[in-house]
Structures are given as C-alpha cells and as structure tokens.
Amino acid sequence: MDQRSGQKRAVEYLYPPIDPFDQRVIDMGDGHRVYVEQCGHPSGQPVIVFHGGPGGGCSPAMRRYFDPRHYRVVLFDQRGCGRSRPHASVTANTTWHLVQDVETIRTTLGIDRFTAFGGSWGATLALIYAITHPDRVAHLVLRGVFLMTRAELGWFYGGGAGAFFPDLWSRFTEVIPPEERADLISAYHRRLFSGNLVEETRYGRIWANWENALASIQNEGALGESPSDYARAFARLENHYFQNAGFLDCDGWILRERRHIEQIPATIIQGRYDMICPPQAAWSLAQGWANSELKMVPLAGHALSEPGISEALVRVMDSLRRI
C-alpha cells in the first residue's frame, strides 16, 4: 500500500468532520486561560482528549475518532499552546497545573467520570491524571505510550533514534556547538529561552522538525517547516517539560504509581515501529496490569494519523459505546 492510499483509507475509516457545539475559554485564576471545546452528543458518554507535545494543541481531526451520536467529546489546548493564553508561556506551567486544569474542566462541564483518550505526551498526562484522580476515569485509551523517563528522553535526544536517521540527526545536532552536544535538551533550552524572538523561533523550528520527521513510518526523509508561532510554542513547552523531567518526583514515577489505576480498564495502541516512543514503554506499562490490553499495530509509527493506528482507535471507541 502506498502512502496516499493508506492515508485515504485512514480518512475514510474516521467519522465525518463535526463542529463543536460549545467553545469557551476557562480562566484558571493564575494568569492562564485555557481553550475548551465540546462536540458530538451533548448528553453522550464523556471523553476527554489529551493532546501530545507538550505544546501540540488539539485539532479538528481529533474529533473524528468518536461516534458523534454516542460520545460527548471534550478537547482542550493545554497551557501555553493552541488557543490557550498566554501563548508559549512556561510560567505556572507544570504537569500538576495541567492535572488541576483537567479537574477544573471536568467540574465546570459537570462531568462525573469519563474516558481518557491520549497519545504520546497525552498518554503521559492521562496516566498521571488517572493516578491522581482514579475515581474519575472510567477507561484509558492510550496511543504511542510515553512514560517520561530518562531512558526515553535519552533515546530521542541522545542518539538512539538518530542511529536510524543519521542525516536528520545531523541537522538537529549540527546547530549546537560540539562541546554542548552531550546534553542537547539543555543546549536547546538555552536557545529557546534566550529572550531573542528570532533565535527562539529558529531553534523552535529545528526542534519541532526533528520530531515531525520521525512521526510517521511513511516518512521519506524530508524535513518540513512548521509555522513559526506553532514551532516556537511547541518547542519551548516540550523542552521546558523535558528539562524538568516532567515535574515528577522520580524517574519511573508512572510505573511506580501504576498500582493506583490497575482497577481501571485500559486499551493501549502502539505502533510497532514507533521511533519517537518505542514500544518498550507500552510493553512495560501493560505487564502485570490485568485490566489492560496492548495492541501492537504492525507497520505503524508514532502518528495519530497512521492508518493502522487510526483504525484501531476508532474500533476501540466503537467497542466502548453504551447503547
């Protein structure tokens, strides 16, 4: 199957585009205003969508994984990105602020329990939220699992993934002086927070392009250019979280605390050839979790839009509908 036919099949499998029935900005009371939208059935089964990054923002395409006749779908832009404000700000922006934002959204919208749907960093945040508020999550649907560990960051920013894409890795590293390359997250941090908008945007694009180029198994090696505002916000927020190890108490925190959510059913969709979040994390998360089901998708990478991943996610959500 070529790339175009694969994309066509994935699009056909998704639900038709739908518009939100509610769009609002919630003032979190500490300088941040978070964009929230609802679509689908106003009294349907609640789903909260956790987007990736950190800093990726939600998109209309994310609405299309859910039967709008059955689901009440809530999407939001996490602090500092998308339509949330202030844009690209890392002030009062930690994992624990985001967890509290989800609680504020849930209570504001009058939702008791919901399905948490998240991929990549969205899976990380969904897991952390569930560990913190296990009584509020009815089901976890996770894609491209990322556990915010040193090993995962080392893989992607320490040369592991670069061994498979040496040409793209060279473009990511060559802009950093050799003496700083032992810690690329810190090296980029200095440039993404230099206070010089031109410099921050330049390095933001390079940071974002490295990740975007490896997202799909269909990648042909070309580095696309992300829009400057998006790239700067995405890179600053992602780097800020990675520089601070996700603001977790210790390495491996999610696996250590998994006991708090083992009563919650979880479905994990993982691309076999995910170069951004390798399958080891999903495998480790599922081991010993009796209520979890891990589905490895062959010939799939990291992106939500991968045909096999899109199909698997729609199938899962269809299976969870309460008639």
N, C-alpha and C positions, 0 to 999 in steps of 0.2 A: 504494500500500500504506500503510495507516495504521500508527501506532506499535505498537498492540497486536498486529496480525497479523504485523508484522515481527519483534517480539520472540518471538512464538510460533514462527515459522519458524526463528529462530536457535536457540531452545532445542531444538526437535525435531531439528535437524541435529547437535547436540552428542552426545557419548556419555553414557549414563546416569550418574547420580551414583555414585561409588565411594568407599569408605572406605579410609583408609591402612592398610597392613599393618605400618607401622613409624612411630613417633613418638618423637622424642628431643630433648634439649637438649644441645648441644655447648658445653662450656666452652672459650672461645678463649684463656684464660690471661692476659687483660689486663683482667679485670673484666666482659667481655661474655659472655653466654650466649645462643647462637643456636638458635632452634627450627628443627627439620628434620623433614620427613615424607616417606615413600615410599608410593606407591600403584601399582596396576597389576600387572604381571608381575614377580615378584622377580628373575628372571634374564633379563628382556627388554632391549631396546635402551634404554640410559640417555638420559634427557632431564633437564636441569636447567632449572628455570623461574626466570627473573629478573623479579621484580615491579617495578612502577613506583614513582614518587614523586620522589625518595627518600622513604621513610616510608610507602608504601602498604600493605605487608604482603601475604602471599599469602591466598588464599581457596579454599574448596572448589570454587567454579565453575571455577577454573583447572585442575582435574584433568580436566575434561570435553573437552579438545581432543585427547585421546590415546586410541587404541585400547588398552584395558587388557589385551587378550590378547597384545599385542606390545611395549608400552612399560613400562619401569621409570621412573616419573616421580618426580623429586625436587623438592620445593618447600621453600623456607626463608624465614623472616622476617629481613630484613636488620637489622643492629644498630639497636637503639632503637625498633623498631616491632613491631606484631603481638604474638606471644607470646615474642619475644626480650626479654631484660632486661639492663641497666636500661632501663625504658621512657622514651622521649623524650630519652635521653641523647645528647649530641654529643661527649662525652669519648672520645678514641681512636676517633673515627668519621669516617673519610675514605674516599674511593674505594679507596685502597690497602689499608686494613684490610678492605674488603669483598672485594677480589680475593683476599687471603690467606684470608679465610673460605671462599670457594668452593674454594680448594685444600685447605683442611682438611676440608671436607665431602667432596670428591672422594676424598681418600686414606682418610678414616675409613670411607667406604662401599665402598672397594675398586673404584672406577670408574677405568678407564683413559682412554677417550675418550667424549665424549658430544655430543649435540645441544644447543646453547644456544638456548633459546626465551625471548625477552624483548620487551617493548613499552615505548615511551616511555623513561623512565629505565632500565627493564630492558634495552632495546636498547642504551643507552649503556654500561651496566655489562657486558653480554655482549660488546660490541665491545672494551672495554678489557681484559676478561679474556682474550679471544682474542688480542689483540695481545701481551699479556704472556706467555701460555701457548699459542701457536698449535698445538703438538703435541697438545694435549688436546681440541681442538674438532673434531668430525667434520663438523658442519654448523651454520650460523647461520640461525635463523628469527626474523626481526625484524619488529616491527609499530610503526607510528607513530614513525618514527625521530627521535631527539633526539641531537644531536652536542655538546651542552654548549658552545655558542658564545655570544659576546656578542650576536650578531645575533638568535639565537633568544630569549635572555632579554629583549632589548630589544623584540622583537615582543610577548611576552606580558605583560611588566611595564612597558613603556614607551609603550603606547598603540596599538600596531598592531592587536591583536585587539580592543581597546576601541573602535576605529573602527567595528567591525561590531556591537558590543553596547554602545552608549553608555550605556544605562540601567544595565546590570550593572557596567560600568566605573566609573560614577559612585558606585555603592555601595561598590566596592572602594577608591576613592581618597578619598571624602569624609571618611573617618575619620582621614585623615592631614592635618596642617596644610599649607596651600599651600606654605610655604617648604621643606617636605621632599619634595614630590611629584616632584622631578626624579630622585630615586633611591628608588623605592618598595621595592626589596629591602632596602636599608639601613634605611629608615624602619620597615618591619615587623620587621626584625631587632632593633632596639632594644626593641620592644614584646614580641616573642616570647621574648626573653631578659631580661626586666625583673626576674625574680625574684618577681613578683606573679602567683600562680597564676590569679587571676580575670582579670587583664589578659591574660595569655598565652593563656588559653582563649578569651577574647572575640576577640582578633585571630587566633588559630588558626582559629576557625570562619569568619571573614570570608575569610581567605587560602584555606582549603580550598573554600569555597563558590564563589569566583570560578572556580577550576579546574573543579570539578564541573559547574558550569552550562554550560560550553562543551564538555564531553566528547563529547556526542552530537549528531548532526545533527538528531535529533528534539526537541532542547531547545525548550521552549515559553516560556523566559524566566524561569521561577520559580527562585529560589534556595532549595534545600533546606537543612536544618540537619544538619550532620554531628554524630555523637556527640562529646561534649566531649573525652573522652580520646583518641579517634582523631584528631580535628581538631588538637588541640594537638601530638601527636607528629608527625603528618604535616607540619604547617606548620613546626614547629621544624627537623625534619630537612631538609625540602626547602629552606627558607630558608638553613640552615647550608651546604648544598652549593652553592647558587646564590651566596651571599655570597662563597664561596671559589672560584668558577669551576670547581667540580668537582674541585678539587685537582690540576688538570692543569698541566703546565709552561708551556703557551702556548695562546692562542686558536687553535682549529682543529687541536688535537693529534691527534684521531682521524683526520682526513683525511691529516694529515702522516704518520702512522704506519701507514696502511692497507696499505702495501706488505708488512707482516709477515703479513697474513692473506689475501692475494689468491689463494693456493692453496686456501683453504677455500671450498667452495660455500656460497652464501648465498641465501636467499629473503627478499625484502623485501615486506611487505604494507603498503600505505599508503592511508589514506582520502583521497580527492581533496579533500574539504572539511574536513580536519583543522584546526581553529582553534587548537589548543594546540601542535602540532608540524607546521607547514605542510609540504607535500610537497617544498619545495626541498631540505631536508636529505636526504631519502631519495633524491632525484634526484642530488644531488651525491655521495652515498656510492656509488651504483651506477655512475656514469660512469667508464668505463675499467676496471671490475672485471669481467673476462671471466667469472669463475665466479659472478657474481651475477645474479639475476633479480628485476626490480622489477615488482610487480603493483599498479597503481593501481585502487582499488575505487571505482567511481562512486557518488555519493550516499551517502557514508560519512564520518563524522567521525573522532574520535580513539579512542573507547572500544573496549575489547576485545569488549564485548557487541554492538557494531553488527552487524546481521545479515550484511551482506556481508563484513565482516572475519572474523567467526566462521566463516562458511562457507569462506572462502579459507584460513584457518589449519588447519581440520580437513582440507581437501583436501590441503594441503601435507604435513601429518603423515602422512596415509594414504599418500601417494605415497612417503614415505621409509621405510616399513616394509620390513624384510628378512623375506621369507617363509621 
